Amino acid sequence: GITTNSSQVELDAPAEETSALFPLFPSAPFLDCLLLPGQMLYIPPGWWHYVKSLTTSFSVSFWWQ
């Protein structure tokens, strides 16, 4: 089944496919950023996010309550 912590939107899919399945998605607000070496980004709990690495990299996720 569909999990509650994942989106059905496939962000790497062509825009036409995404728009056909989710017509309101293209108008959804978003933030876009590019991190340079040595920088980090804090994503608050519950925020939807998508990560794409442009070069070899690693990330650390830590979930605590």
C-alpha positions as CSV (number, residue, x, y, z in Angstrom):
1,G,0.0,0.0,0.0
2,I,0.8,3.7,0.1
3,T,3.0,4.8,3.0
4,T,2.1,8.0,4.9
5,N,5.7,9.4,4.8
6,S,6.2,9.2,1.1
7,S,4.7,11.2,-1.8
8,Q,3.1,9.7,-4.9
9,V,4.7,12.5,-7.0
10,E,7.7,11.3,-8.9
11,L,9.8,14.4,-9.2
12,D,12.2,12.9,-11.7
13,A,9.3,12.2,-14.1
14,P,8.7,14.5,-17.1
15,A,6.5,17.5,-16.1
16,E,3.7,16.4,-18.5
17,E,3.4,13.1,-16.6
18,T,3.3,14.8,-13.2
19,S,0.8,17.4,-14.4
20,A,-1.5,14.8,-15.8
21,L,-1.6,12.8,-12.5
22,F,-1.4,15.8,-10.1
23,P,-2.8,18.9,-11.9
24,L,-2.2,21.3,-9.0
25,F,1.4,20.2,-8.4
26,P,3.0,22.6,-10.9
27,S,1.6,25.6,-9.0
28,A,2.8,24.3,-5.6
29,P,5.2,26.6,-3.8
30,F,8.7,25.3,-3.2
31,L,12.2,26.3,-2.1
32,D,15.3,25.4,-4.1
33,C,18.8,25.6,-2.8
34,L,22.3,24.6,-3.9
35,L,24.7,23.6,-1.1
36,L,28.4,24.1,-1.5
37,P,31.1,22.0,0.1
38,G,31.1,22.3,3.9
39,Q,27.5,23.6,4.0
40,M,24.5,21.9,5.5
41,L,20.7,22.3,5.4
42,Y,18.4,21.7,8.3
43,I,15.0,20.4,7.2
44,P,12.4,20.7,10.0
45,P,10.4,17.6,11.1
46,G,7.4,16.9,8.9
47,W,8.6,19.0,5.9
48,W,8.4,17.3,2.5
49,H,11.7,17.3,0.7
50,Y,13.5,16.0,-2.3
51,V,17.2,15.7,-2.5
52,K,19.3,15.4,-5.7
53,S,23.1,15.1,-5.5
54,L,25.0,16.7,-8.5
55,T,28.3,15.0,-7.5
56,T,29.4,12.2,-5.3
57,S,28.2,13.0,-1.8
58,F,26.7,11.6,1.4
59,S,23.9,12.6,3.7
60,V,23.0,11.9,7.2
61,S,19.4,11.7,8.4
62,F,18.7,11.4,12.1
63,W,15.1,11.0,13.4
64,W,14.6,11.6,17.1
65,Q,11.6,12.4,19.3
